[in-house]
Amino acid sequence: MEAALGTNPVNYGTWTDFKTAFEQQFIPLAAQMEAIQKMHNTQMGTSSFATWFQEWSTQARCTGADETTKMWAFRRNLPDGL
């Protein structure tokens, strides 16, 4: 079997293609909707940037949102002084 795989290697495409297909397969719609809500509404407040960004970016990755939407939500959740 290993010889057959060696002569006909499986093509998984690019990392981005694999990641997109994986997320579409394994992130349930309800979890994605919750992540979207949290990405838009998790404000930094008095949290340290590192703590807040870790939580926010985890949610943002699960949304499937484009970069423009993520940037808008990111800026929206920072304190006014930043």
PyMOL CGO cylinders between C-alpha atoms (Angstrom):
from pymol import cmd
from pymol.cgo import CYLINDER

trace = [
    CYLINDER, 0.00, 0.00, 0.00, 2.82, 2.44, 0.84, 0.3, 1, 1, 1, 1, 1, 1,
    CYLINDER, 2.82, 2.44, 0.84, 4.32, 1.90, -2.61, 0.3, 1, 1, 1, 1, 1, 1,
    CYLINDER, 4.32, 1.90, -2.61, 0.99, 2.79, -4.21, 0.3, 1, 1, 1, 1, 1, 1,
    CYLINDER, 0.99, 2.79, -4.21, 0.80, 6.01, -2.18, 0.3, 1, 1, 1, 1, 1, 1,
    CYLINDER, 0.80, 6.01, -2.18, 4.38, 6.83, -3.12, 0.3, 1, 1, 1, 1, 1, 1,
    CYLINDER, 4.38, 6.83, -3.12, 3.67, 6.57, -6.84, 0.3, 1, 1, 1, 1, 1, 1,
    CYLINDER, 3.67, 6.57, -6.84, 0.28, 8.32, -6.59, 0.3, 1, 1, 1, 1, 1, 1,
    CYLINDER, 0.28, 8.32, -6.59, 0.57, 10.83, -3.73, 0.3, 1, 1, 1, 1, 1, 1,
    CYLINDER, 0.57, 10.83, -3.73, -2.65, 12.39, -2.51, 0.3, 1, 1, 1, 1, 1, 1,
    CYLINDER, -2.65, 12.39, -2.51, -2.95, 16.05, -3.50, 0.3, 1, 1, 1, 1, 1, 1,
    CYLINDER, -2.95, 16.05, -3.50, -4.52, 18.02, -0.66, 0.3, 1, 1, 1, 1, 1, 1,
    CYLINDER, -4.52, 18.02, -0.66, -4.10, 21.36, -2.47, 0.3, 1, 1, 1, 1, 1, 1,
    CYLINDER, -4.10, 21.36, -2.47, -2.83, 24.41, -0.64, 0.3, 1, 1, 1, 1, 1, 1,
    CYLINDER, -2.83, 24.41, -0.64, -2.89, 24.90, 3.12, 0.3, 1, 1, 1, 1, 1, 1,
    CYLINDER, -2.89, 24.90, 3.12, -5.60, 27.53, 2.66, 0.3, 1, 1, 1, 1, 1, 1,
    CYLINDER, -5.60, 27.53, 2.66, -7.75, 25.13, 0.63, 0.3, 1, 1, 1, 1, 1, 1,
    CYLINDER, -7.75, 25.13, 0.63, -7.33, 22.42, 3.25, 0.3, 1, 1, 1, 1, 1, 1,
    CYLINDER, -7.33, 22.42, 3.25, -8.10, 24.80, 6.13, 0.3, 1, 1, 1, 1, 1, 1,
    CYLINDER, -8.10, 24.80, 6.13, -11.23, 26.15, 4.41, 0.3, 1, 1, 1, 1, 1, 1,
    CYLINDER, -11.23, 26.15, 4.41, -12.52, 22.65, 3.63, 0.3, 1, 1, 1, 1, 1, 1,
    CYLINDER, -12.52, 22.65, 3.63, -11.77, 21.48, 7.18, 0.3, 1, 1, 1, 1, 1, 1,
    CYLINDER, -11.77, 21.48, 7.18, -13.57, 24.43, 8.78, 0.3, 1, 1, 1, 1, 1, 1,
    CYLINDER, -13.57, 24.43, 8.78, -16.60, 24.02, 6.53, 0.3, 1, 1, 1, 1, 1, 1,
    CYLINDER, -16.60, 24.02, 6.53, -16.76, 20.36, 7.47, 0.3, 1, 1, 1, 1, 1, 1,
    CYLINDER, -16.76, 20.36, 7.47, -16.23, 20.62, 11.21, 0.3, 1, 1, 1, 1, 1, 1,
    CYLINDER, -16.23, 20.62, 11.21, -17.44, 24.01, 12.47, 0.3, 1, 1, 1, 1, 1, 1,
    CYLINDER, -17.44, 24.01, 12.47, -21.18, 23.68, 13.16, 0.3, 1, 1, 1, 1, 1, 1,
    CYLINDER, -21.18, 23.68, 13.16, -23.38, 26.54, 12.01, 0.3, 1, 1, 1, 1, 1, 1,
    CYLINDER, -23.38, 26.54, 12.01, -24.49, 27.37, 15.57, 0.3, 1, 1, 1, 1, 1, 1,
    CYLINDER, -24.49, 27.37, 15.57, -20.86, 27.65, 16.69, 0.3, 1, 1, 1, 1, 1, 1,
    CYLINDER, -20.86, 27.65, 16.69, -20.09, 29.87, 13.71, 0.3, 1, 1, 1, 1, 1, 1,
    CYLINDER, -20.09, 29.87, 13.71, -23.03, 32.17, 14.53, 0.3, 1, 1, 1, 1, 1, 1,
    CYLINDER, -23.03, 32.17, 14.53, -21.88, 32.41, 18.15, 0.3, 1, 1, 1, 1, 1, 1,
    CYLINDER, -21.88, 32.41, 18.15, -18.34, 33.22, 17.01, 0.3, 1, 1, 1, 1, 1, 1,
    CYLINDER, -18.34, 33.22, 17.01, -19.68, 35.98, 14.72, 0.3, 1, 1, 1, 1, 1, 1,
    CYLINDER, -19.68, 35.98, 14.72, -21.62, 37.49, 17.60, 0.3, 1, 1, 1, 1, 1, 1,
    CYLINDER, -21.62, 37.49, 17.60, -18.57, 37.37, 19.88, 0.3, 1, 1, 1, 1, 1, 1,
    CYLINDER, -18.57, 37.37, 19.88, -16.25, 38.78, 17.20, 0.3, 1, 1, 1, 1, 1, 1,
    CYLINDER, -16.25, 38.78, 17.20, -18.51, 41.82, 16.86, 0.3, 1, 1, 1, 1, 1, 1,
    CYLINDER, -18.51, 41.82, 16.86, -19.30, 42.32, 20.55, 0.3, 1, 1, 1, 1, 1, 1,
    CYLINDER, -19.30, 42.32, 20.55, -16.24, 41.30, 22.60, 0.3, 1, 1, 1, 1, 1, 1,
    CYLINDER, -16.24, 41.30, 22.60, -14.83, 44.66, 23.63, 0.3, 1, 1, 1, 1, 1, 1,
    CYLINDER, -14.83, 44.66, 23.63, -11.37, 45.04, 25.06, 0.3, 1, 1, 1, 1, 1, 1,
    CYLINDER, -11.37, 45.04, 25.06, -12.59, 47.10, 28.00, 0.3, 1, 1, 1, 1, 1, 1,
    CYLINDER, -12.59, 47.10, 28.00, -10.04, 46.94, 30.84, 0.3, 1, 1, 1, 1, 1, 1,
    CYLINDER, -10.04, 46.94, 30.84, -8.48, 43.64, 29.73, 0.3, 1, 1, 1, 1, 1, 1,
    CYLINDER, -8.48, 43.64, 29.73, -4.87, 43.59, 28.64, 0.3, 1, 1, 1, 1, 1, 1,
    CYLINDER, -4.87, 43.59, 28.64, -4.50, 43.68, 24.86, 0.3, 1, 1, 1, 1, 1, 1,
    CYLINDER, -4.50, 43.68, 24.86, -2.86, 40.23, 24.81, 0.3, 1, 1, 1, 1, 1, 1,
    CYLINDER, -2.86, 40.23, 24.81, -5.67, 38.60, 26.77, 0.3, 1, 1, 1, 1, 1, 1,
    CYLINDER, -5.67, 38.60, 26.77, -8.41, 40.29, 24.77, 0.3, 1, 1, 1, 1, 1, 1,
    CYLINDER, -8.41, 40.29, 24.77, -6.75, 39.67, 21.40, 0.3, 1, 1, 1, 1, 1, 1,
    CYLINDER, -6.75, 39.67, 21.40, -6.30, 35.96, 22.13, 0.3, 1, 1, 1, 1, 1, 1,
    CYLINDER, -6.30, 35.96, 22.13, -10.04, 35.58, 22.78, 0.3, 1, 1, 1, 1, 1, 1,
    CYLINDER, -10.04, 35.58, 22.78, -11.10, 37.88, 19.96, 0.3, 1, 1, 1, 1, 1, 1,
    CYLINDER, -11.10, 37.88, 19.96, -8.84, 36.28, 17.33, 0.3, 1, 1, 1, 1, 1, 1,
    CYLINDER, -8.84, 36.28, 17.33, -9.98, 32.78, 18.32, 0.3, 1, 1, 1, 1, 1, 1,
    CYLINDER, -9.98, 32.78, 18.32, -13.57, 33.82, 17.66, 0.3, 1, 1, 1, 1, 1, 1,
    CYLINDER, -13.57, 33.82, 17.66, -12.68, 35.69, 14.46, 0.3, 1, 1, 1, 1, 1, 1,
    CYLINDER, -12.68, 35.69, 14.46, -11.00, 32.61, 12.98, 0.3, 1, 1, 1, 1, 1, 1,
    CYLINDER, -11.00, 32.61, 12.98, -14.19, 30.59, 13.48, 0.3, 1, 1, 1, 1, 1, 1,
    CYLINDER, -14.19, 30.59, 13.48, -16.45, 33.08, 11.69, 0.3, 1, 1, 1, 1, 1, 1,
    CYLINDER, -16.45, 33.08, 11.69, -15.39, 32.61, 8.10, 0.3, 1, 1, 1, 1, 1, 1,
    CYLINDER, -15.39, 32.61, 8.10, -15.55, 36.40, 7.77, 0.3, 1, 1, 1, 1, 1, 1,
    CYLINDER, -15.55, 36.40, 7.77, -13.40, 38.22, 5.23, 0.3, 1, 1, 1, 1, 1, 1,
    CYLINDER, -13.40, 38.22, 5.23, -10.47, 40.40, 6.30, 0.3, 1, 1, 1, 1, 1, 1,
    CYLINDER, -10.47, 40.40, 6.30, -12.38, 43.68, 5.85, 0.3, 1, 1, 1, 1, 1, 1,
    CYLINDER, -12.38, 43.68, 5.85, -15.14, 42.53, 8.21, 0.3, 1, 1, 1, 1, 1, 1,
    CYLINDER, -15.14, 42.53, 8.21, -12.61, 41.29, 10.75, 0.3, 1, 1, 1, 1, 1, 1,
    CYLINDER, -12.61, 41.29, 10.75, -10.76, 44.63, 10.66, 0.3, 1, 1, 1, 1, 1, 1,
    CYLINDER, -10.76, 44.63, 10.66, -14.00, 46.56, 11.16, 0.3, 1, 1, 1, 1, 1, 1,
    CYLINDER, -14.00, 46.56, 11.16, -14.98, 44.40, 14.14, 0.3, 1, 1, 1, 1, 1, 1,
    CYLINDER, -14.98, 44.40, 14.14, -11.44, 44.57, 15.57, 0.3, 1, 1, 1, 1, 1, 1,
    CYLINDER, -11.44, 44.57, 15.57, -11.37, 48.37, 15.49, 0.3, 1, 1, 1, 1, 1, 1,
    CYLINDER, -11.37, 48.37, 15.49, -14.94, 48.59, 16.82, 0.3, 1, 1, 1, 1, 1, 1,
    CYLINDER, -14.94, 48.59, 16.82, -13.99, 46.63, 19.95, 0.3, 1, 1, 1, 1, 1, 1,
    CYLINDER, -13.99, 46.63, 19.95, -10.92, 48.64, 20.91, 0.3, 1, 1, 1, 1, 1, 1,
    CYLINDER, -10.92, 48.64, 20.91, -11.24, 51.42, 23.52, 0.3, 1, 1, 1, 1, 1, 1,
    CYLINDER, -11.24, 51.42, 23.52, -11.81, 54.89, 22.06, 0.3, 1, 1, 1, 1, 1, 1,
    CYLINDER, -11.81, 54.89, 22.06, -8.33, 56.07, 23.11, 0.3, 1, 1, 1, 1, 1, 1,
    CYLINDER, -8.33, 56.07, 23.11, -6.66, 53.54, 20.85, 0.3, 1, 1, 1, 1, 1, 1,
]
cmd.load_cgo(trace, "trace")
